[in-house]
Amino acid sequence: MEKIERNRLAILAAIQKAGGPVSSARLVRLLADAGVELSERTIRLYLGRLDAEGLTLRQGKRGRMLTESGRAELHAAQTIQRVGYLSAKIDQMTYAMDFDLATRTGRVVVNTSLVHPQLLADNLHWVCAVFATGYAMGNRVAFCTVCSITINGVLLKHGIPTISRFGGLVELRQGRPLRFVEMIDYDGTTVDPLEVFIRGGMTNYTGAVRDGNGLIGAGFREMPEAARDLIVELAQRLQAIGLGALMEIGLPGHPVLGVAPSAGRFGAVVIGGLNPIAILEERGHRVFSRALSGLLDYCRLIPADELPGAVQRFL
């Protein structure tokens, strides 16, 4: 039964990839390219069943194409298969970054946002306010923001494994973090949690920078309790070079902002890397953002207070 389902979904995916009506003969080649070996006769049998389910539609001699139901079925199946993809990507990017804290050289993980330079210039005081109030991943920027997963990479280079549990929204009251009010487990999503909260209009960076009362993005990490003293030291060194992002460092066995760590570990709250650009969404401007979008050399980052001058060069 499992093999039948895999073949069924592989055929739907091959039809979608073809971009138009596709014959059973061509499906043999497309499936072979994807590592699925099926005879043309077997494919025709599958297609008959898919037609009966309303997932494919015959277009005469040209072959089959997906119906709306077929596209929905394929999307749902692929989403289920991708659960845990974000956690895997976090691990991959953590391992791939090669930033060296001692020499301040190498690449860090970044988030990318697409925004028109004039729109950014008109709202830059809001973006800079997020940096100035300490609600960003440090104070370095380069037309992209530093991703909080950079912290994971730095700790790994010092032999400290980090477990990224979830991303959420932290409630601030008079500038102090109070509690997590929303959270999405990294293992159960295909999209960065902060992207979800931003698009859903659930944040309140405006209040955070105005009077210290708001909702900002943050992540929860777990780290080995034996490494706590070294992590505190590393956090201070990161802060000194503009990559500070640890909002709270807990104690072993003690909850942090209402969240209890696992046995043998302590919890830490890391500020969200997308926070500075997210405030544009609150101001009514649609911004396309992607967390964990790539790696950038640290030397290309500039202090946030130099951002206004850099933006002017693009106008």
Secondary structure as UniProt FT lines:
FT   HELIX           2..18
FT   HELIX           24..33
FT   TURN            34..35
FT   HELIX           40..52
FT   TURN            53..54
FT   STRAND          56..58
FT   HELIX           60..62
FT   STRAND          64..66
FT   HELIX           68..82
FT   TURN            83..84
FT   HELIX           85..96
FT   TURN            101..104
FT   STRAND          107..114
FT   HELIX           117..122
FT   HELIX           124..132
FT   TURN            133..134
FT   TURN            138..139
FT   STRAND          140..141
FT   STRAND          145..146
FT   HELIX           149..157
FT   TURN            158..159
FT   STRAND          163..173
FT   TURN            174..175
FT   STRAND          176..185
FT   HELIX           186..188
FT   HELIX           193..199
FT   TURN            200..201
FT   HELIX           205..211
FT   STRAND          214..224
FT   HELIX           225..227
FT   HELIX           228..240
FT   TURN            241..242
FT   STRAND          246..249
FT   TURN            252..253
FT   TURN            257..258
FT   TURN            263..264
FT   STRAND          265..271
FT   TURN            273..274
FT   HELIX           275..282
FT   TURN            283..284
FT   STRAND          288..297
FT   HELIX           298..300
FT   STRAND          302..303
FT   HELIX           304..306
FT   HELIX           307..312
FT   TURN            313..314
//
